[in-house]
Structure formats: C-alpha cells, structure tokens
Amino acid sequence: MNSDDTNYMRNVNNILRKNRRILMDLNPDGKNRVGREKLVGRGFDFKYFTSLYTTKEGSQYIYCYEQGYLQIENGYYLLVVKKEFLG
C-alpha cells in the first residue's frame, strides 16, 4: 500500500543527497563560484532543493539542506553554506 509513496520518497531523498554531495565537493571552503556546466556535468538536478531564502534586496538563495547557491552572472553560481551549520 505504501510502496509507491516509499519509492517516490526514496528517489527524491537520493536526488537531494546527491545534490548536497555535489555542492559540498565543489565548495570545500564554504564560499565558491562555479559554472552551471560543472554542476550539470556532475549530475546536479536544479529541480530538487529543500528551502529558499530571499534577501531584503530580492536575491534568492536555494538550499539543499545546509548547502546553498545563488545564481549570479553569465551562468555562474555562488556556492554558500548556512552560517548556523558552520563550526
């Protein structure tokens, strides 16, 4: 009865974990700039994320757990980590 829901949730969670892992690998210092091609080349799926944060200026950060990104210029993204998760 729950197998469809369980499979769907498992698939979504796997995509989210993969996205998080990709962001972590490309952002070892907590702040980095990376091209869209590099993210896509690693299998990043922009349709899946866990939260959005909009600044007062209207910039929108997209997060996959604590790992986030902000689209900047010319197909580049600023990779960030939520401050409360930094040790």
C-alpha positions as CSV (number, residue, x, y, z in Angstrom):
1,M,0.0,0.0,0.0
2,N,2.8,2.5,0.9
3,S,5.3,1.2,-1.6
4,D,4.6,3.9,-4.2
5,D,5.0,6.6,-1.6
6,T,8.1,5.0,-0.2
7,N,9.7,4.6,-3.6
8,Y,8.9,8.2,-4.5
9,M,10.3,9.5,-1.2
10,R,13.4,7.3,-1.5
11,N,14.1,8.6,-5.1
12,V,13.6,12.3,-4.0
13,N,15.8,11.8,-1.0
14,N,18.5,10.2,-3.1
15,I,18.5,13.2,-5.5
16,L,18.7,15.6,-2.6
17,R,21.6,13.7,-1.1
18,K,23.4,13.7,-4.4
19,N,22.8,17.5,-4.9
20,R,24.1,18.1,-1.4
21,R,27.2,16.0,-2.0
22,I,27.9,17.8,-5.3
23,L,27.6,21.2,-3.6
24,M,29.9,20.1,-0.7
25,D,32.5,18.7,-3.1
26,L,32.6,22.0,-5.2
27,N,32.6,24.2,-2.1
28,P,35.2,23.0,0.3
29,D,35.9,26.4,1.9
30,G,32.3,27.5,2.5
31,K,32.1,30.0,-0.4
32,N,33.0,29.4,-4.0
33,R,32.0,30.4,-7.5
34,V,31.2,27.7,-10.1
35,G,29.8,27.5,-13.6
36,R,26.5,25.8,-14.4
37,E,28.2,23.3,-16.7
38,K,30.3,22.0,-13.8
39,L,27.2,21.4,-11.7
40,V,25.2,19.8,-14.6
41,G,28.3,17.7,-15.5
42,R,28.3,16.2,-12.1
43,G,24.6,15.3,-12.3
44,F,23.2,18.2,-10.2
45,D,19.4,18.5,-10.5
46,F,18.2,22.1,-10.1
47,K,14.6,21.0,-9.7
48,Y,15.2,19.5,-6.2
49,F,16.1,21.6,-3.2
50,T,15.0,21.8,0.5
51,S,14.5,25.5,1.0
52,L,14.6,29.1,-0.4
53,Y,15.9,32.2,1.3
54,T,15.1,35.6,-0.2
55,T,17.2,38.6,0.9
56,K,15.9,42.1,1.5
57,E,17.4,43.0,-1.8
58,G,15.5,40.3,-3.6
59,S,18.3,37.8,-4.2
60,Q,17.1,34.2,-3.8
61,Y,19.4,31.6,-2.3
62,I,18.4,28.0,-3.0
63,Y,19.4,25.4,-0.4
64,C,19.9,21.7,-0.4
65,Y,20.0,21.2,3.4
66,E,22.8,23.5,4.6
67,Q,24.5,23.8,1.2
68,G,23.2,26.6,-1.0
69,Y,23.7,28.5,-4.2
70,L,22.8,31.9,-5.7
71,Q,22.6,32.4,-9.4
72,I,25.0,35.3,-10.3
73,E,26.1,36.4,-13.7
74,N,26.8,34.6,-17.0
75,G,25.8,31.1,-16.0
76,Y,27.7,31.2,-12.7
77,Y,26.6,30.4,-9.2
78,L,27.9,31.5,-5.8
79,L,28.0,28.4,-3.5
80,V,27.5,29.1,0.2
81,V,26.9,27.2,3.5
82,K,24.2,28.3,6.0
83,K,26.1,30.1,8.8
84,E,24.4,28.2,11.7
85,F,25.9,25.0,10.3
86,L,29.5,26.2,10.2
87,G,31.6,25.0,13.1
